[in-house]
Amino acid sequence: MNQAPQNASRQFGLQLPEYPWDAMAPYLATAAKHPDGVVNLSIGTPVDPTPPLIRNALVAAADAPGYPTTHGTLALRQAIVDWFARRRNVPGLSAQDVMPTVGSKELVAWLPLLLGLGAGDVVVRPTVAYPTYDMGAVFAGATAVAADNLDELDAQTRARVRLVWVNSPGNPTGIVRGVEQLSALVAQAREVGAVVASDECYGELGWGPWDPENGGEPVPSVLDPRVNGGSTENLLAIYSLSKQSNMAGYRAAFVAGDSAIMANLVNSRKHAGMIVPRPVQEAMQVALGDDAHVSAQKTLYRRRRALLVRALESFGLTIHHSEAGLYLWCTAGEDTWITIGRLAELGIVAGPGVFYGEAGKGFIRVALTGTDERIAAAVARLSR
């Protein structure tokens, strides 16, 4: 008779915290009772149509019986290089030093592991940050530490830093780090031999002084020579087409930077089968070559943002930072969940600031990703 192994009761799988958005269930239920329907501005998922030229490129490439390349087609990689030069002030990248990824979130989650980090290593992430930076450290067995500057760390912790995440424009705060701030962080990381990974997926969505179409400056990239002194050593930039091109459903993103690191990432991902489908690669190539659809989408967000700013302020909220990206970072000077509850009574769902770390307490995040009709409904409810 077969006997159960002695450790049969052991639980398999990582013991991770509950997914934070599950805590929103009662507030979603309250908002759903509003007679005019829910206005869900809690998650920044695009709602406008994917531009036709991108959809047409996907359809044209739909006959794809063979395996795609992990590194990406040469045409796609050249389109990424050209985009960096044209839109991000990053000239001279090699097509060898870029690679498409299956959206940006998977790279954020797996990068510490792919870099070989483990027990004893420290991953630094912003004090108010996207939760996946912490999860990436957990998957690798490393330690995540919240800091916006390495000078905030004690000497022992600083010596163990192997990866520094910078998120500019930031989610959820919308903070933009200028050239001098980025340059200082790069210098600090290089002193301890750490990699700087810059999550730049909102880079095209600057407002006010960071809005080139209104006389502002482009949001700088960590690969900008003004930031790094002309060397991409120990630097990676991550970008996604989800926001700028309404391609979230395509899982279309890419990473670029240090030649040695990139070669290792390409090799590791070959072994793991982490590959962007060929039709998506073709759609990415077309999207990166067209600036007109990006400008048109940004015009929609610019208008929605202006309407929401006025309405949220009339409701008694103060907006902090939010100089770029798809969110307004707000506070009413009260507990986060009280504000979330008051908005839910109006049928409006926002994101709780507490999901983004201790420094997010008292704040909420309001996304610009609603249709014109739903944004108008939110504005009307808030303004009453």
C-alpha positions as CSV (number, residue, x, y, z in Angstrom):
1,M,0.0,0.0,0.0
2,N,1.4,3.4,-1.0
3,Q,2.0,5.8,1.8
4,A,1.7,9.5,1.6
5,P,5.1,11.2,1.8
6,Q,5.8,12.7,5.2
7,N,5.8,16.2,3.9
8,A,2.4,15.8,2.1
9,S,0.9,18.7,4.1
10,R,3.5,21.2,2.9
11,Q,2.0,24.1,0.9
12,F,3.6,24.7,-2.5
13,G,4.0,28.1,-4.0
14,L,5.4,31.4,-2.8
15,Q,3.6,32.8,0.2
16,L,2.7,36.2,-1.2
17,P,0.5,38.9,0.3
18,E,-3.1,39.0,-1.0
19,Y,-3.5,41.0,-4.2
20,P,-4.2,44.5,-2.9
21,W,-7.0,45.3,-5.3
22,D,-9.2,42.6,-3.7
23,A,-9.8,45.1,-0.8
24,M,-11.7,47.3,-3.2
25,A,-14.6,44.8,-3.5
26,P,-17.1,46.6,-1.1
27,Y,-16.4,50.0,-2.6
28,L,-17.0,48.7,-6.1
29,A,-20.3,47.2,-4.9
30,T,-21.3,50.6,-3.4
31,A,-20.3,52.5,-6.6
32,A,-22.3,50.0,-8.7
33,K,-25.5,51.1,-7.0
34,H,-25.3,54.6,-8.5
35,P,-28.3,55.1,-10.9
36,D,-26.1,56.6,-13.6
37,G,-23.6,53.7,-13.4
38,V,-20.0,53.4,-12.2
39,V,-17.2,55.7,-13.2
40,N,-14.1,53.5,-12.6
41,L,-11.0,55.7,-12.5
42,S,-9.1,53.3,-10.2
43,I,-6.9,51.4,-12.8
44,G,-5.1,53.1,-15.7
45,T,-6.2,50.8,-18.4
46,P,-6.8,52.5,-21.7
47,V,-10.4,52.7,-23.0
48,D,-9.9,54.4,-26.3
49,P,-9.6,52.4,-29.6
50,T,-6.3,51.0,-30.7
51,P,-5.3,53.1,-33.8
52,P,-6.3,51.5,-37.1
53,L,-2.7,51.5,-38.5
54,I,-1.6,49.3,-35.5
55,R,-4.6,46.9,-35.9
56,N,-4.0,46.7,-39.6
57,A,-0.3,45.8,-39.0
58,L,-1.4,43.1,-36.6
59,V,-3.8,41.6,-39.1
60,A,-1.3,41.7,-41.9
61,A,1.2,39.7,-39.8
62,A,-1.4,37.2,-38.5
63,D,0.0,34.4,-40.7
64,A,2.8,33.5,-38.4
65,P,3.4,29.7,-38.3
66,G,7.0,29.8,-37.1
67,Y,8.4,30.7,-33.8
68,P,9.3,34.4,-33.3
69,T,12.7,35.6,-32.2
70,T,13.2,36.4,-28.5
71,H,15.5,39.3,-29.3
72,G,12.9,40.7,-31.8
73,T,13.1,41.3,-35.5
74,L,15.9,43.6,-36.7
75,A,13.2,45.9,-38.2
76,L,11.5,46.2,-34.8
77,R,14.8,46.8,-32.9
78,Q,15.8,49.5,-35.4
79,A,12.4,51.1,-34.9
80,I,13.0,51.2,-31.2
81,V,16.5,52.7,-31.7
82,D,15.0,55.3,-34.1
83,W,12.2,56.1,-31.5
84,F,14.7,56.6,-28.7
85,A,16.7,59.1,-30.9
86,R,13.6,60.9,-32.2
87,R,11.5,61.1,-29.0
88,R,13.8,60.6,-26.0
89,N,17.1,62.4,-26.9
90,V,19.0,59.1,-26.9
91,P,21.2,58.9,-30.0
92,G,23.6,56.2,-30.9
93,L,21.9,53.1,-29.4
94,S,22.7,49.8,-31.1
95,A,20.0,47.5,-32.4
96,Q,21.8,44.8,-30.4
97,D,21.0,46.6,-27.2
98,V,17.2,46.6,-27.3
99,M,14.7,43.8,-26.9
100,P,10.8,43.6,-26.9
101,T,9.1,42.2,-23.7
102,V,5.7,40.8,-23.0
103,G,4.4,44.0,-21.5
104,S,6.6,45.9,-19.0
105,K,5.1,44.4,-15.8
106,E,6.6,41.0,-16.4
107,L,10.1,42.5,-16.9
108,V,9.7,44.6,-13.7
109,A,8.7,41.4,-11.8
110,W,11.4,39.2,-13.2
111,L,14.4,41.5,-13.6
112,P,16.0,40.9,-10.2
113,L,15.9,37.2,-10.8
114,L,17.2,37.6,-14.4
115,L,20.1,39.7,-13.1
116,G,21.0,37.0,-10.7
117,L,20.0,38.7,-7.4
118,G,19.3,36.7,-4.4
119,A,19.5,36.5,-0.6
120,G,21.5,39.4,0.9
121,D,21.0,41.6,-2.1
122,V,19.0,44.9,-1.9
123,V,16.6,46.3,-4.4
124,V,15.8,49.9,-4.0
125,R,12.5,51.3,-5.1
126,P,10.8,54.7,-4.8
127,T,9.1,55.5,-1.4
128,V,5.7,55.7,-3.2
129,A,5.7,53.0,-5.9
130,Y,4.1,50.4,-8.1
131,P,3.9,47.2,-5.9
132,T,5.5,45.0,-8.5
133,Y,9.0,46.4,-7.7
134,D,8.7,44.8,-4.3
135,M,7.3,41.5,-5.8
136,G,10.3,41.3,-8.1
137,A,12.6,41.3,-5.1
138,V,10.5,38.7,-3.4
139,F,10.6,36.4,-6.4
140,A,14.4,36.6,-6.4
141,G,14.8,36.2,-2.7
142,A,16.3,39.7,-2.4
143,T,15.3,42.5,0.0
144,A,13.3,45.5,-1.2
145,V,14.0,48.8,0.5
146,A,12.0,52.0,-0.1
147,A,14.2,55.1,-0.8
148,D,14.3,58.0,-3.3
149,N,18.0,58.6,-2.8
150,L,20.8,56.2,-1.8
151,D,21.9,58.8,0.8
152,E,18.8,57.8,2.8
153,L,20.3,54.3,3.4
154,D,22.8,53.4,6.1
155,A,26.3,52.3,5.0
156,Q,25.6,48.6,5.5
157,T,22.4,48.6,3.4
158,R,23.9,50.8,0.8
159,A,26.8,48.4,0.3
160,R,24.3,45.6,-0.5
161,V,22.4,47.5,-3.2
162,R,22.4,45.7,-6.5
163,L,19.4,47.2,-8.3
164,V,17.9,50.6,-8.1
165,W,14.5,51.2,-9.6
166,V,13.6,54.7,-10.7
167,N,10.1,55.5,-12.0
168,S,9.9,58.8,-13.9
169,P,7.2,59.9,-14.6
170,G,6.1,58.1,-11.4
171,N,3.1,55.9,-10.8
172,P,1.1,56.9,-8.8
173,T,2.5,60.3,-8.0
174,G,3.3,61.7,-11.5
175,I,6.7,63.0,-10.2
176,V,9.2,63.7,-13.0
177,R,12.9,63.5,-12.2
178,G,14.9,66.1,-14.2
179,V,18.3,65.5,-15.8
180,E,20.2,66.6,-12.7
181,Q,18.2,64.3,-10.3
182,L,18.6,61.3,-12.6
183,S,22.3,62.0,-13.1
184,A,22.9,62.1,-9.3
185,L,21.1,58.8,-8.8
186,V,23.1,57.2,-11.6
187,A,26.3,58.4,-10.1
188,Q,25.3,57.0,-6.6
189,A,24.4,53.6,-8.1
190,R,27.6,53.4,-10.1
191,E,29.6,54.1,-6.9
192,V,28.2,50.8,-5.4
193,G,28.2,48.9,-8.7
194,A,24.4,48.7,-8.9
195,V,22.2,48.5,-11.9
196,V,19.7,51.4,-12.5
197,A,16.5,50.2,-14.1
198,S,14.3,53.2,-15.2
199,D,10.6,52.5,-15.7
200,E,9.7,55.2,-18.2
201,C,6.3,54.0,-19.5
202,Y,4.6,57.4,-19.0
203,G,7.5,59.3,-20.7
204,E,5.3,60.6,-23.5
205,L,2.7,61.9,-21.1
206,G,4.2,65.0,-19.6
207,W,2.0,68.0,-18.6
208,G,2.8,71.7,-18.0
209,P,6.6,72.2,-18.0
210,W,7.0,68.6,-19.3
211,D,4.6,68.9,-22.2
212,P,6.6,69.7,-25.4
213,E,3.4,70.3,-27.4
214,N,2.7,73.2,-25.1
215,G,6.2,74.7,-24.9
216,G,7.6,72.4,-22.2
217,E,10.6,70.0,-22.1
218,P,10.4,66.3,-23.0
219,V,10.6,64.0,-19.9
220,P,14.3,62.8,-19.8
221,S,15.3,59.2,-20.1
222,V,18.1,57.5,-18.0
223,L,19.7,56.7,-21.4
224,D,20.0,60.4,-22.3
225,P,23.7,61.4,-22.5
226,R,23.0,64.4,-20.3
227,V,22.1,62.0,-17.6
228,N,24.7,59.3,-18.0
229,G,27.7,61.1,-19.4
230,G,27.4,59.2,-22.7
231,S,27.7,55.7,-21.2
232,T,24.9,53.2,-20.8
233,E,26.9,51.0,-18.4
234,N,24.7,49.5,-15.7
235,L,21.7,51.3,-17.1
236,L,18.4,49.9,-18.4
237,A,15.3,51.8,-19.7
238,I,11.9,50.1,-19.8
239,Y,9.1,51.4,-21.9
240,S,5.5,50.3,-22.8
241,L,3.2,51.1,-25.7
242,S,0.2,50.4,-23.5
243,K,-0.4,54.0,-22.6
244,Q,0.8,56.0,-25.6
245,S,-0.7,53.8,-28.2
246,N,-3.6,52.0,-26.5
247,M,-1.9,48.7,-26.8
248,A,-2.3,47.3,-23.3
249,G,-4.0,44.2,-24.7
250,Y,-1.1,43.5,-27.0
251,R,1.4,43.3,-24.2
252,A,3.9,45.4,-26.1
253,A,6.9,46.8,-24.4
254,F,10.7,46.9,-24.6
255,V,14.0,47.3,-22.7
256,A,17.2,49.0,-23.8
257,G,20.6,49.8,-22.3
258,D,23.9,48.3,-21.2
259,S,25.3,45.9,-23.9
260,A,26.5,43.2,-21.5
261,I,23.3,43.2,-19.4
262,M,21.2,43.1,-22.6
263,A,23.1,40.1,-24.0
264,N,22.5,38.2,-20.8
265,L,18.8,39.1,-20.6
266,V,18.3,38.0,-24.2
267,N,20.0,34.6,-23.5
268,S,18.1,34.1,-20.2
269,R,14.8,34.8,-21.9
270,K,15.6,32.4,-24.8
271,H,16.0,29.7,-22.2
272,A,12.7,30.7,-20.5
273,G,10.7,31.1,-23.7
274,M,9.7,34.7,-22.9
275,I,8.9,35.8,-26.4
276,V,6.7,38.6,-27.9
277,P,4.5,37.1,-30.6
278,R,5.6,38.0,-34.2
279,P,2.3,39.8,-35.1
280,V,2.7,41.9,-32.0
281,Q,6.3,42.7,-33.0
282,E,5.1,43.9,-36.4
283,A,2.4,46.1,-34.7
284,M,5.0,47.5,-32.4
285,Q,7.2,48.5,-35.3
286,V,4.4,50.4,-37.0
287,A,3.3,52.1,-33.7
288,L,6.8,53.3,-33.0
289,G,7.2,54.8,-36.4
290,D,4.0,57.0,-36.1
291,D,3.9,60.0,-33.9
292,A,0.6,61.4,-35.0
293,H,-1.6,58.9,-33.1
294,V,0.5,59.5,-29.9
295,S,-0.2,63.2,-30.2
296,A,-3.9,62.6,-30.8
297,Q,-4.3,60.4,-27.8
298,K,-2.4,62.8,-25.6
299,T,-4.8,65.6,-26.7
300,L,-7.7,63.5,-25.3
301,Y,-5.9,62.9,-22.0
302,R,-4.9,66.6,-21.7
303,R,-8.6,67.7,-22.0
304,R,-9.8,65.0,-19.6
305,R,-7.1,65.9,-17.1
306,A,-8.1,69.6,-17.1
307,L,-11.7,68.7,-16.4
308,L,-10.9,66.3,-13.6
309,V,-8.4,68.7,-11.9
310,R,-11.1,71.4,-11.6
311,A,-13.8,68.9,-10.4
312,L,-11.6,67.2,-7.8
313,E,-10.5,70.5,-6.4
314,S,-14.1,71.6,-6.2
315,F,-14.8,68.4,-4.2
316,G,-12.1,69.5,-1.7
317,L,-9.1,67.5,-2.8
318,T,-5.6,68.9,-3.2
319,I,-3.6,67.5,-6.1
320,H,0.1,66.8,-5.4
321,H,2.8,66.5,-8.1
322,S,0.9,64.8,-11.1
323,E,3.0,66.7,-13.6
324,A,3.1,63.7,-15.9
325,G,1.4,60.3,-16.5
326,L,-2.2,59.2,-16.4
327,Y,-3.0,59.9,-12.8
328,L,-3.9,62.6,-10.4
329,W,-2.4,62.1,-6.9
330,C,-4.8,63.7,-4.4
331,T,-5.6,64.0,-0.8
332,A,-8.5,65.4,1.3
333,G,-6.4,65.4,4.4
334,E,-8.2,62.4,5.8
335,D,-7.8,58.6,5.9
336,T,-7.5,57.1,2.4
337,W,-10.5,54.8,2.9
338,I,-12.8,57.6,4.0
339,T,-12.1,59.4,0.7
340,I,-12.5,56.2,-1.3
341,G,-15.9,55.6,0.5
342,R,-17.1,59.2,-0.2
343,L,-16.3,58.8,-3.9
344,A,-17.9,55.4,-4.0
345,E,-21.2,57.0,-2.8
346,L,-21.0,59.1,-5.9
347,G,-20.5,56.0,-8.1
348,I,-16.8,56.9,-8.6
349,V,-14.0,54.4,-8.0
350,A,-10.5,55.7,-7.3
351,G,-7.2,53.9,-6.4
352,P,-6.2,53.9,-2.7
353,G,-2.9,55.5,-2.0
354,V,-2.1,52.9,0.7
355,F,-1.6,50.3,-2.1
356,Y,1.7,52.2,-3.0
357,G,3.5,52.1,0.3
358,E,3.4,53.8,3.7
359,A,4.0,57.2,2.2
360,G,0.7,56.8,0.2
361,K,-1.5,57.0,3.3
362,G,-4.1,59.7,3.1
363,F,-3.9,59.8,-0.7
364,I,-5.9,58.5,-3.6
365,R,-5.0,58.0,-7.3
366,V,-7.5,59.1,-9.9
367,A,-6.9,57.8,-13.5
368,L,-7.5,59.8,-16.6
369,T,-8.5,56.6,-18.4
370,G,-12.3,57.1,-18.8
371,T,-14.2,57.8,-21.9
372,D,-15.3,61.4,-22.5
373,E,-18.8,60.4,-21.4
374,R,-17.7,58.8,-18.1
375,I,-15.3,61.6,-17.4
376,A,-18.1,64.1,-17.9
377,A,-20.3,62.0,-15.5
378,A,-17.6,62.1,-12.8
379,V,-17.1,65.8,-13.3
380,A,-20.8,66.5,-12.9
381,R,-21.1,64.4,-9.7
382,L,-18.0,65.9,-8.1
383,S,-19.0,69.4,-8.9
384,R,-22.4,69.1,-7.3
